[in-house]
């Protein structure tokens, strides 16, 4: 049993959820949160981890932790005094200091979120560059709908300082209340989507001078080769290489629709259809030499294949799911559309035969220019970047618990390796395919252990089926 102590704060959600217990529907409206200093009797032995047969990583887009959970009770959120934000960020146009504010808008603008923008937002740990970057980004020349260096919008509201709560994202708050919320999940490096998606599957963002030589690669945290064309260009080793070597099944699933970039890597073309066979900034795996060499390009599939497998109880061991533009929550996509899309995926998993042995990791790939008050810790020459929201959803996830460990997407790979690969690592010295990466990110001393977010002594918890289009929840307190 867990020995965590509940906080005195209760989160009350006015949405109705269906807890599938004995076939009866019961409302799940309240829950208590774990103390920031809680400890747990969690077994992370090999036998316990083997209760997890399926890992699903759902990667959404461009939200900071504070923008979604900055007022979540018990979390390391927006600093408050008497219920009012006690921090502010300077507006260079008006010279006023703007405090975080509740933003009810379904469509957000966000801010520039490239490497230079991240450095300016962080500003040596002061975390005060967000408004200047948003204002400056409006005057830049945008060369595509997802150019991370600017925001070609006309809104005047400084919405990088805005935050949402259960009024706009009641389902996300319900998952955080009922399962485990992580309030120190940092993007793996301080940059935009393509580097983050490369880190998600390989622990590195690099550029290679020879696409068949993994020792020819070097750091490229802002401008790796574009994920485009039919020929592989990413020569370093990715996690699918280890999965294939250990006969572990995997799938990478795309929500088909509009893709965020062009087939040739240019960002000046008209929007085109996103297909599993078309490399893009959210679908870099077709660009890896290993995927071609292992003849596993067919593992990259449309999302409907995942939904079919989840319904049938035939999920692969490891799945990654990425959205199309409309479902991504990437500004200016609607927050409600992304929440509905994500809820449908999670509902499908929960209603399928594999729920009892699945761990779902829900996160967002980068901060999208939105305010966050926590300065990222330094792990190596490549990271970390800013905080993003992250939730663990599983029948074995600790209930109502907030994980304060320092985490990054590297923790997902580490968990996959611990569960399925006997803790083998993407390590040039041991993985049989040396590359020139500077270190083994999974072994960083700062990196927490996701096994601590599970209690394998408890019986598998029932599903939590949510309405994809819920009524607004109550305001945060």
Residue pairs with C-beta under 8 A, 6 or more apart in sequence:
1 41
1 457
1 458
2 38
2 40
2 41
2 42
2 398
2 401
2 455
3 38
3 39
3 40
3 41
4 34
4 35
4 38
4 39
4 40
4 398
4 401
5 34
5 35
5 38
6 32
6 33
6 34
6 35
6 400
7 32
7 33
7 34
7 35
7 73
7 74
9 32
9 33
9 73
9 74
9 477
10 30
10 31
10 32
10 73
11 30
11 31
11 33
11 72
11 73
11 166
11 173
11 177
12 29
12 30
12 474
13 28
13 29
13 30
13 166
13 170
13 173
13 174
13 177
13 473
13 474
14 29
14 170
14 471
14 472
14 473
14 474
15 29
15 170
15 171
15 174
15 466
15 467
15 470
15 471
15 473
16 27
16 28
16 29
16 467
17 27
17 28
17 174
17 178
17 464
17 465
17 466
17 467
18 25
18 26
18 463
18 464
18 465
18 466
19 25
19 26
19 28
19 462
19 463
19 464
19 465
20 350
20 462
20 463
20 465
21 462
28 174
28 178
28 464
31 177
31 178
31 399
31 400
32 400
33 73
33 74
33 177
33 400
33 401
33 402
34 74
34 398
34 400
34 401
34 402
35 74
36 74
36 76
36 402
36 404
38 401
40 398
40 401
40 452
40 455
41 455
41 457
42 398
42 451
42 452
42 454
42 455
42 456
42 457
43 456
43 457
44 449
44 451
44 452
44 454
48 451
48 454
48 456
49 418
49 419
49 451
49 456
50 419
51 357
51 396
51 456
52 357
52 358
52 359
52 394
52 396
52 419
52 454
53 317
53 354
53 357
53 358
54 315
54 316
54 317
54 318
54 319
54 354
54 357
54 358
54 359
55 317
55 318
55 319
55 358
55 359
55 361
55 412
55 415
55 416
55 419
55 420
56 315
56 319
56 320
56 321
56 349
56 358
56 359
56 360
56 361
57 200
57 318
57 319
57 320
57 321
57 361
57 363
57 412
58 321
58 342
58 345
58 346
58 360
58 361
58 362
58 363
59 197
59 200
59 282
59 320
59 321
59 322
59 323
59 363
59 364
59 365
60 323
60 328
60 329
60 338
60 342
60 362
60 363
60 364
60 365
61 193
61 282
61 323
61 328
61 329
61 330
61 333
61 338
61 364
61 365
61 366
61 368
62 110
62 113
62 193
62 328
62 329
62 330
62 331
62 364
62 365
62 366
62 367
62 368
62 369
62 370
63 329
63 364
63 367
63 368
63 370
63 388
63 389
64 367
64 368
64 370
64 371
64 372
64 386
64 387
64 388
64 389
65 75
65 77
65 183
65 185
65 372
65 374
65 387
65 388
65 389
66 77
66 78
66 100
66 163
66 370
66 371
66 372
66 373
66 387
67 162
67 163
67 164
67 367
67 368
67 370
67 371
67 372
68 163
68 164
68 169
68 172
68 364
68 389
69 75
69 77
69 172
69 173
69 176
69 181
69 183
69 389
70 77
70 78
70 100
70 163
70 372
70 373
71 77
71 78
71 80
71 163
71 165
71 476
71 477
72 165
72 173
72 176
72 181
72 183
72 476
73 476
73 477
74 402
75 181
75 183
75 402
76 183
76 184
76 374
76 404
77 183
78 85
78 87
78 100
78 163
78 373
79 85
79 86
79 87
79 373
80 86
83 477
84 99
85 99
85 100
85 101
87 99
87 100
87 373
88 97
88 98
88 99
88 100
89 97
89 98
89 127
89 128
89 129
89 130
89 131
89 161
89 371
90 96
90 97
90 98
90 128
90 131
90 132
91 97
91 98
91 131
91 132
91 135
91 158
92 131
92 132
92 135
93 135
98 131
98 158
98 161
99 161
100 161
100 162
100 163
100 371
101 161
101 162
101 163
102 162
102 163
102 164
102 165
102 167
102 475
103 157
103 159
103 162
103 163
103 164
103 168
104 167
104 168
105 157
105 159
105 162
106 168
106 334
106 335
106 336
107 331
107 332
107 333
107 334
107 335
108 159
108 162
108 331
108 332
108 335
108 370
109 134
109 151
109 153
109 155
109 157
109 159
109 160
109 331
109 332
110 134
110 151
110 159
110 160
110 331
110 332
110 368
110 369
110 370
111 117
111 121
111 130
111 133
111 134
111 137
111 151
111 160
111 368
111 369
111 370
112 133
112 134
112 136
112 137
112 140
112 148
112 149
112 150
112 151
112 369
113 148
113 191
113 192
113 366
113 367
113 368
113 369
114 148
114 149
114 191
114 192
114 222
115 190
115 191
115 192
115 221
115 222
116 149
116 222
117 129
117 133
117 137
117 148
117 149
117 369
118 190
118 191
118 367
118 385
118 386
119 190
120 129
120 132
120 133
121 127
121 129
121 130
121 133
121 367
121 369
121 386
122 129
122 190
122 375
122 376
122 386
123 129
125 375
126 375
127 371
127 372
127 373
127 374
127 375
130 160
130 161
130 369
130 370
130 371
131 158
131 160
131 161
133 160
133 369
134 151
134 158
134 159
134 160
134 369
135 158
137 149
137 150
137 151
137 369
138 150
138 151
138 152
138 153
139 150
140 149
140 150
140 151
140 152
141 150
142 149
142 150
142 151
142 152
143 267
143 268
144 261
144 262
144 266
144 267
144 268
145 260
145 271
145 325
146 193
146 260
146 261
146 267
146 281
146 325
146 330
147 267
148 191
148 192
148 193
151 331
151 369
153 331
153 332
159 370
160 369
160 370
160 371
161 371
162 370
163 371
164 335
165 173
165 473
165 475
165 476
166 173
166 174
166 472
166 473
166 474
166 475
166 476
167 472
167 473
167 474
167 475
168 335
168 336
168 472
169 335
169 339
170 470
170 471
170 472
170 473
171 339
171 342
171 343
171 466
171 467
171 468
171 470
172 339
172 342
172 389
172 391
173 473
174 464
174 466
174 473
175 346
175 362
175 391
175 393
175 464
176 391
177 400
178 399
178 400
178 464
179 391
179 392
179 393
179 394
179 397
179 398
179 399
179 400
179 401
179 464
180 391
180 392
180 393
180 397
180 398
180 399
180 401
180 402
180 403
180 453
181 390
181 391
181 401
181 402
181 403
182 390
182 391
182 392
182 402
182 403
182 405
182 407
182 453
183 387
183 402
183 403
183 404
184 374
184 387
184 403
184 404
184 405
184 406
184 407
184 448
185 363
185 387
185 388
185 389
185 390
185 407
185 408
185 411
186 376
186 377
186 383
186 384
186 385
186 386
186 387
186 388
186 406
186 407
186 408
187 196
187 365
187 366
187 367
187 383
187 384
187 385
187 386
187 387
187 388
187 408
187 409
188 195
188 196
188 199
188 200
188 203
188 382
188 383
188 384
188 385
188 408
188 409
188 410
188 441
189 195
189 196
189 199
189 205
189 221
189 382
189 383
189 384
189 385
190 221
190 376
190 383
190 384
190 385
190 386
191 205
191 221
191 222
191 366
191 385
192 222
192 366
193 260
193 281
193 282
193 330
193 365
193 366
194 205
194 224
194 226
194 227
194 281
194 284
195 205
195 220
195 221
195 222
195 224
196 205
196 365
196 366
196 385
196 409
197 281
197 282
197 283
197 284
197 322
197 365
198 204
198 205
198 206
198 224
198 234
198 284
199 205
199 383
199 409
199 410
199 441
200 320
200 365
200 409
200 412
201 238
201 239
201 240
201 252
201 284
201 285
201 288
201 320
202 234
202 236
202 237
202 238
202 239
202 288
202 426
203 239
203 410
203 413
203 426
203 437
203 440
203 441
203 442
204 217
204 219
204 236
204 382
204 435
204 437
204 441
205 219
205 220
205 221
205 224
205 382
206 217
206 218
206 219
206 220
206 224
206 234
206 236
206 436
206 437
207 217
207 218
207 220
207 223
207 224
207 225
208 214
208 216
208 217
208 218
208 225
208 233
208 234
208 235
208 236
209 216
209 217
210 216
210 235
211 231
211 232
211 233
211 234
211 235
211 289
212 235
212 289
213 235
214 235
214 236
214 237
214 289
214 433
214 434
214 435
214 436
215 434
215 435
215 436
216 235
216 436
217 234
217 235
217 236
217 435
217 436
217 437
218 436
219 381
219 382
219 438
221 382
224 234
225 233
225 234
225 265
225 287
226 261
226 265
226 281
227 261
227 265
227 279
227 280
227 281
227 283
227 284
227 286
227 287
228 261
228 262
228 263
228 264
228 265
228 279
228 280
228 287
229 263
229 264
229 265
229 279
229 287
232 286
232 287
232 288
232 289
232 291
232 292
233 287
234 284
234 287
234 288
234 289
235 289
235 435
236 435
236 436
236 437
237 290
237 426
237 428
237 431
237 433
237 435
238 285
238 288
238 290
238 291
238 426
239 318
239 413
239 416
239 417
239 426
240 250
240 285
240 288
240 290
240 291
240 294
240 296
240 299
241 290
241 294
241 431
241 433
242 248
242 417
242 421
242 424
242 426
242 431
243 249
243 250
243 317
243 318
243 416
243 420
243 421
244 250
244 290
244 294
244 296
245 432
246 420
246 421
246 422
246 424
248 317
248 318
248 420
248 421
249 316
249 317
249 318
250 296
250 299
250 316
250 317
250 318
250 319
251 299
251 300
251 301
251 305
251 306
251 309
251 315
251 316
251 318
251 319
251 320
252 283
252 285
252 299
252 300
252 301
252 319
252 320
252 322
253 276
253 300
253 301
253 302
253 303
253 305
253 306
253 319
253 320
253 321
253 322
254 274
254 275
254 276
254 282
254 283
254 300
254 301
254 302
254 303
254 322
254 324
255 274
255 302
255 303
255 321
255 322
255 323
255 324
255 327
255 341
256 273
256 274
256 275
256 276
256 302
256 303
256 324
257 273
257 274
257 324
257 325
257 326
257 327
258 271
258 272
258 273
258 274
258 324
258 325
258 326
259 271
259 272
259 273
259 274
259 275
259 278
259 280
259 282
259 283
259 324
259 325
260 274
260 280
260 281
260 282
260 325
260 328
260 330
261 267
261 280
261 281
262 268
262 269
262 272
263 269
263 272
263 278
263 279
271 325
272 278
274 280
274 282
274 283
274 324
274 325
275 302
276 283
276 300
276 301
276 302
277 286
277 297
277 300
278 286
279 286
279 287
282 322
282 323
282 328
283 300
283 322
285 291
285 300
286 297
286 300
290 433
291 297
291 299
291 300
299 316
303 321
303 345
306 315
306 319
306 321
306 345
307 345
307 348
309 315
309 316
310 345
310 348
310 349
310 352
310 354
311 348
311 351
311 352
312 352
312 353
313 352
313 353
313 354
314 354
315 349
315 352
315 354
315 358
317 420
318 416
318 420
321 345
323 329
323 338
323 341
325 333
326 333
326 334
326 337
327 333
327 337
327 338
327 341
328 338
329 335
329 337
329 338
329 339
329 364
330 368
331 368
331 369
336 469
339 468
340 468
340 469
341 468
342 362
343 466
343 467
343 468
344 468
346 360
346 362
346 393
346 466
347 465
347 466
347 468
349 355
349 358
349 360
350 463
350 464
350 465
351 463
351 465
355 395
355 460
355 463
356 395
356 460
357 395
357 460
358 394
358 395
359 392
359 393
359 394
359 396
359 397
359 415
359 454
360 392
360 393
360 394
361 390
361 391
361 392
361 393
361 412
361 415
361 450
362 389
362 390
362 391
362 392
362 393
363 388
363 389
363 390
363 391
363 409
364 388
364 389
364 390
365 388
366 385
366 386
366 388
367 385
367 386
367 387
367 388
372 386
372 387
374 386
374 387
376 383
376 384
376 385
376 386
376 387
377 384
377 406
377 446
378 384
379 408
379 441
379 444
379 446
379 447
380 438
380 439
380 441
380 444
381 438
382 438
383 408
383 441
384 408
390 407
392 403
392 450
392 453
392 454
394 454
394 461
395 460
395 461
395 462
396 454
396 455
396 456
396 458
396 460
396 461
397 453
397 454
397 455
397 461
398 453
398 454
398 455
399 461
401 453
403 448
403 452
403 453
405 448
405 449
405 452
406 446
406 447
406 448
407 447
407 448
407 450
408 441
408 447
410 441
410 442
410 444
410 447
411 442
411 447
411 448
411 449
411 450
412 450
413 426
413 441
413 442
414 425
414 442
414 447
414 449
414 450
415 450
415 451
417 423
417 424
417 425
417 426
417 442
418 451
424 430
424 431
425 431
425 440
425 442
425 443
426 437
426 440
426 441
426 442
427 440
427 443
428 434
428 435
428 436
428 437
441 447
